[in-house]
Amino acid sequence: PAYWMQDSLGANHPQNCNQGGCGGGYGFNTETSPGPAVPPIESVRAMLPKEHQWPIDDWWNFHAGGGAFKDIHVFTDALNARYGTANNLEDYTMKSQAQAYEGIRAMYEAYSRNKYTSGGVIQWMLNNAWPSMIWHLYDFYLRPGGGYFGAKTAMQALDPVYGYDDNSIYIVNSRFEEAKGLRVQTKVLNLDLSEKFSNGSTVDVPEDGVVKVVALPDSSNLSPTYFVALRVSDANGKTLGSNFYWLSTKQETIDWAKSNWYTTPTASYADFTALSQLPKVKLNVTEHSEKQGDNEVTHVTVENPTKNLAFFVRLKVDKSKGGEEILPVLWQDNYVSLLPGEKREITATYKSSELGAAKPYVEVSGWNVE
């Protein structure tokens, strides 16, 4: 019921509440999401005939929703304003994964950071019963997109979080045990990766609790698009959680006066257009696979040997080189960003029967990956 989500017990908002006032479960959103969830390019190509894949037309809208959700123009308008106008299908779908990652991660982290004040959130929805441009974390073809991995990041057991509202860093502990002696490393980097702020803190976080670590300095001396890199480790230096944010000195502002039941317009957008200027990088990638019961596990080591950022790196595992992508697949992480010299090992788990007699082949792509 809508009254669960209103602002205070007994408040008199007759337009939105039941007669006699609002409910007391403010902050419990039982059905919400950023909305549109444009799938990765392979799913769009499977969904639409070639002549309707680009530019966006009514065939896309047919795979949206109904009523107020009959098309994805609000999402697309925001994407073009924030990331720069998409030039083709490849450009649009990559930017869509980034925007979905941002939105889903922010939704979950807003609630987790404010746990016990905000009641909770339920994403609408997990997946679709047919090929769709909206409302999923993985699509009809069982292919996970940016939103899925944004949710996965936000649900780390120990999640270092950037607060969009107060420009501060938090640690969210979702374990039912106290986390003592956590080392939190915060770096603020310009677009060219010049370091503008660095902080190392040691914190204790109560069970299922939240601790504010540090407030970041004013962003006025930063490049219009900049980055915040976060890492939490134990006393021995083992990484327990990480997060990477792309942010803008141009603040997003919301036009609350025009808000309605399904959307609140954005009056001014963040500026991420400079991401298109990131230099191309070539990554070092190695992989090996092993059987674990009925499953095949592919271990991928991806390293950035360059002096530039490898932004939003996507991994796929195929049925041999040039073969179909293996689906369903459980990636440990994906759409990752690697700073110079950074190395990650990421696993993909899938049924051996999906592979058959083929040899797994790992594909690597990304925002600025050669």
C-alpha positions in Angstrom: 0.0 0.0 0.0 1.2 3.5 -0.9 0.7 4.8 2.7 3.6 2.6 3.8 5.9 4.9 2.0 4.7 8.3 3.2 6.7 10.8 5.3 5.5 10.3 8.8 2.9 8.6 11.0 -0.3 10.6 11.0 0.8 13.3 8.6 -2.1 14.8 6.8 -1.4 14.5 3.0 -4.8 13.7 1.7 -3.6 13.6 -1.9 -1.2 10.7 -1.2 -2.4 9.1 2.0 -5.4 7.2 3.2 -8.1 9.1 5.1 -6.8 9.9 8.6 -3.1 10.3 7.7 -0.1 8.4 6.5 1.5 5.2 7.6 4.6 5.0 9.7 6.8 2.9 7.4 8.5 5.8 5.7 11.5 4.7 3.7 10.2 1.2 2.8 9.9 1.2 -0.9 8.3 -2.1 -1.9 8.5 -1.6 -5.7 11.0 0.7 -7.4 14.0 0.9 -9.7 15.7 3.3 -12.1 13.3 1.8 -14.6 14.7 1.3 -18.1 17.4 -1.4 -18.3 18.7 -1.5 -21.8 20.4 -4.9 -22.1 23.9 -5.5 -23.5 24.3 -5.3 -27.3 24.1 -9.0 -27.9 20.6 -9.1 -26.4 19.4 -6.1 -28.4 20.7 -7.8 -31.6 18.8 -10.9 -30.6 15.7 -9.0 -29.8 15.3 -6.7 -32.8 15.7 -7.2 -36.6 18.9 -5.4 -37.9 16.9 -2.6 -39.6 15.4 -1.6 -36.3 18.4 -1.9 -34.0 19.5 1.7 -34.6 18.3 4.4 -34.3 15.8 3.8 -31.5 12.3 3.5 -33.0 8.9 2.1 -32.1 10.3 -1.5 -32.2 12.3 -0.6 -29.1 9.2 0.9 -27.5 7.2 -2.2 -28.2 9.7 -3.9 -25.9 9.3 -1.3 -23.1 6.2 -1.2 -20.9 2.7 0.3 -21.0 1.1 3.5 -19.9 3.6 5.8 -18.4 6.4 3.3 -19.2 5.6 3.0 -22.9 9.1 4.2 -24.0 12.6 4.8 -22.7 13.0 8.5 -23.6 13.6 9.7 -20.1 16.5 7.3 -19.7 17.8 8.1 -23.2 17.5 11.9 -22.7 19.5 11.6 -19.4 22.1 9.3 -21.1 22.7 11.8 -23.9 22.9 14.7 -21.6 25.2 13.0 -19.1 27.5 10.9 -21.2 27.2 12.6 -24.6 24.8 11.8 -27.4 25.2 8.2 -28.5 26.4 7.8 -32.0 25.5 4.2 -32.7 24.2 1.0 -31.1 27.6 0.0 -29.6 28.0 3.4 -28.0 24.4 3.5 -26.7 24.4 0.1 -25.2 27.8 0.6 -23.5 26.7 4.0 -22.0 23.4 2.3 -21.0 25.3 -0.3 -18.9 27.2 2.5 -17.1 24.1 4.5 -16.4 22.2 1.4 -15.1 25.2 0.4 -12.9 25.2 3.9 -11.4 21.5 3.9 -10.8 21.1 0.5 -9.3 24.2 0.8 -7.1 23.0 4.2 -5.8 19.5 2.8 -5.0 20.8 0.0 -2.9 23.6 1.9 -1.2 21.2 4.7 -0.3 19.1 2.2 1.7 22.0 0.2 3.1 23.8 3.3 4.3 20.6 4.5 6.0 19.6 1.1 7.3 17.2 1.1 10.4 16.2 4.6 9.4 15.0 3.6 5.9 12.9 0.5 6.1 14.1 -1.2 2.9 13.9 -1.4 -0.9 12.7 -4.1 -3.3 13.9 -3.8 -6.9 11.3 -4.1 -9.6 12.3 -6.5 -10.9 14.8 -9.4 -11.2 14.3 -10.4 -14.8 11.8 -10.4 -17.7 9.5 -13.1 -19.1 10.2 -11.8 -22.6 12.9 -9.6 -24.3 12.6 -6.2 -22.7 14.2 -2.8 -22.4 13.0 -2.2 -18.9 12.9 -3.6 -15.4 15.5 -6.3 -15.0 18.9 -7.1 -13.5 19.5 -9.9 -16.0 17.5 -10.1 -19.2 15.3 -12.7 -21.0 18.4 -14.3 -22.4 19.8 -14.7 -18.9 22.5 -12.1 -19.8 23.5 -9.9 -16.8 24.1 -6.2 -17.6 25.4 -3.2 -15.8 22.6 -3.0 -13.3 23.2 -6.6 -12.1 26.8 -5.8 -11.3 25.9 -2.4 -9.7 23.6 -4.4 -7.4 26.3 -6.9 -6.7 28.8 -4.2 -5.8 26.3 -2.5 -3.5 25.6 -5.8 -1.7 29.2 -6.6 -0.7 29.3 -7.8 2.8 31.7 -4.9 3.6 30.9 -2.1 1.2 32.8 1.2 1.0 30.2 3.7 -0.1 30.3 7.2 -1.5 27.5 9.4 -0.2 26.1 11.5 -3.1 24.2 13.7 -0.6 27.0 14.7 1.7 30.2 14.0 -0.2 31.4 11.6 2.4 32.7 8.0 2.6 31.1 5.3 4.7 31.6 1.6 5.4 28.5 -0.5 5.4 28.8 -3.8 7.3 26.1 -6.3 6.3 27.6 -9.2 8.3 26.1 -10.1 11.6 29.4 -9.7 13.4 31.5 -6.7 14.3 34.3 -5.8 11.8 37.3 -4.6 13.7 40.4 -2.9 12.4 39.2 -2.3 8.9 41.6 -0.2 6.8 39.9 2.1 4.4 41.8 3.7 1.6 40.1 6.7 -0.2 41.5 8.3 -3.3 40.1 11.2 -5.3 41.5 11.4 -8.9 41.1 13.8 -11.7 40.2 12.6 -15.2 44.0 12.3 -15.9 44.4 10.3 -12.7 46.4 13.0 -10.9 45.7 12.4 -7.2 43.8 15.3 -5.5 43.0 13.7 -2.2 44.1 10.6 -0.3 43.0 9.3 3.1 43.8 6.1 5.0 41.7 5.4 8.1 41.2 2.5 10.4 37.7 1.9 11.7 35.6 -0.6 13.6 32.1 -1.2 12.3 29.4 -2.8 14.5 27.5 -5.8 13.3 25.0 -4.9 10.5 26.1 -1.3 11.1 27.4 1.8 9.3 30.3 4.1 10.1 31.2 7.4 8.5 34.9 7.3 7.6 35.8 10.7 6.1 34.2 13.8 4.5 35.8 14.6 1.1 37.0 18.1 0.4 35.1 20.5 -1.9 35.3 19.4 -5.5 35.8 22.9 -7.0 39.5 22.2 -7.9 38.7 19.0 -9.7 38.3 18.2 -13.4 34.6 18.3 -14.5 34.6 14.5 -14.5 36.6 12.8 -11.7 36.9 9.5 -9.8 36.7 8.2 -6.3 38.4 4.9 -5.7 37.7 3.1 -2.4 39.2 0.0 -0.9 38.6 -1.7 2.5 41.1 -4.3 3.7 41.9 -6.2 6.9 45.0 -5.8 9.1 47.0 -8.1 6.8 46.2 -6.1 3.7 43.7 -8.5 2.2 41.0 -6.7 0.2 37.6 -7.2 1.6 35.6 -4.8 -0.5 36.1 -2.1 -3.2 34.2 0.5 -5.1 34.9 2.9 -8.0 32.8 6.0 -8.7 32.8 8.3 -11.7 31.5 11.7 -10.5 30.9 15.2 -11.8 31.6 18.7 -10.4 28.3 19.6 -12.1 25.7 18.6 -9.6 22.6 16.9 -10.7 19.5 18.8 -9.5 16.0 17.4 -9.3 12.8 19.3 -10.2 10.7 18.2 -7.3 7.9 20.6 -8.3 7.2 18.4 -11.3 7.4 15.1 -9.5 4.7 12.5 -10.0 4.0 8.9 -9.1 6.4 7.4 -11.6 9.2 9.9 -12.2 10.9 13.1 -10.9 12.4 15.1 -13.7 16.1 16.2 -13.7 16.6 19.9 -14.0 20.3 19.8 -14.7 22.5 16.8 -15.4 26.0 15.6 -14.3 28.7 15.9 -16.9 30.5 12.7 -17.8 31.1 13.6 -21.5 34.9 13.7 -20.8 34.9 9.9 -20.4 34.9 9.7 -24.2 38.4 11.3 -24.1 39.9 8.5 -22.1 43.0 7.1 -23.9 42.7 3.6 -25.3 44.3 0.8 -23.2 45.4 -2.7 -23.9 45.1 -5.1 -21.1 47.0 -8.3 -20.2 44.5 -11.2 -19.8 45.2 -14.8 -18.9 42.7 -17.5 -18.0 42.4 -21.1 -17.0 39.4 -23.3 -16.4 38.7 -26.2 -14.1 35.8 -28.6 -13.3 34.1 -28.4 -10.0 31.4 -31.1 -9.9 28.9 -30.3 -12.6 30.3 -26.8 -13.1 33.1 -25.3 -15.1 34.9 -22.4 -13.4 37.0 -20.0 -15.5 39.5 -17.9 -13.7 40.3 -14.7 -15.5 43.3 -12.5 -14.5 43.1 -9.1 -16.0 45.8 -6.5 -15.6 46.2 -2.9 -16.6 49.9 -2.4 -17.5 49.3 1.1 -18.9 49.5 4.6 -17.2 45.8 5.2 -18.0 42.5 4.1 -16.5 40.8 1.0 -18.0 37.2 2.1 -17.5 34.2 -0.2 -17.3 35.9 -3.4 -18.5 33.5 -6.2 -19.5 34.4 -9.9 -19.5 32.6 -12.6 -21.5 33.2 -16.3 -21.8 32.3 -18.0 -25.1 32.0 -21.5 -26.4 35.4 -21.4 -28.2 36.7 -18.3 -30.1 34.0 -16.8 -32.2 31.4 -19.0 -30.5 28.2 -18.1 -28.6 28.4 -16.6 -25.1 27.9 -19.1 -22.4 24.7 -18.4 -20.5 23.6 -18.5 -17.8 26.9 -17.6 -16.1 27.7 -16.4 -12.6 30.5 -13.8 -12.7 32.2 -12.9 -9.5 32.4 -9.3 -10.8 32.2 -7.5 -14.1 32.2 -4.1 -15.7 35.2 -3.3 -13.5 37.6 -0.3 -13.7 41.3 -0.8 -13.3 43.8 1.9 -12.3 47.4 1.8 -13.7 49.1 -1.4 -12.6 46.0 -2.9 -11.0 45.3 -6.6 -11.4 42.1 -8.5 -10.7 41.3 -12.2 -10.7 37.6 -12.7 -11.5 35.8 -16.1 -11.8 33.0 -17.2 -14.0 31.0 -20.3 -13.0 28.6 -22.1 -15.4 27.4 -25.6 -16.1 29.9 -27.8 -17.9 27.0 -29.0 -20.1 26.7 -25.5 -21.5 30.3 -25.7 -22.8 30.0 -29.2 -24.3 33.1 -30.2 -26.1 34.2 -26.6 -26.8 37.1 -24.9 -25.0 36.1 -21.7 -23.1 37.3 -18.5 -24.7 37.4 -15.2 -22.8 36.5 -12.0 -24.5 37.5 -8.6 -23.0 36.0 -5.3 -24.1 35.2 -2.0 -22.3 34.7 1.7 -22.5 38.3 2.4 -23.7 39.7 -1.1 -24.1 41.4 -2.0 -27.4 
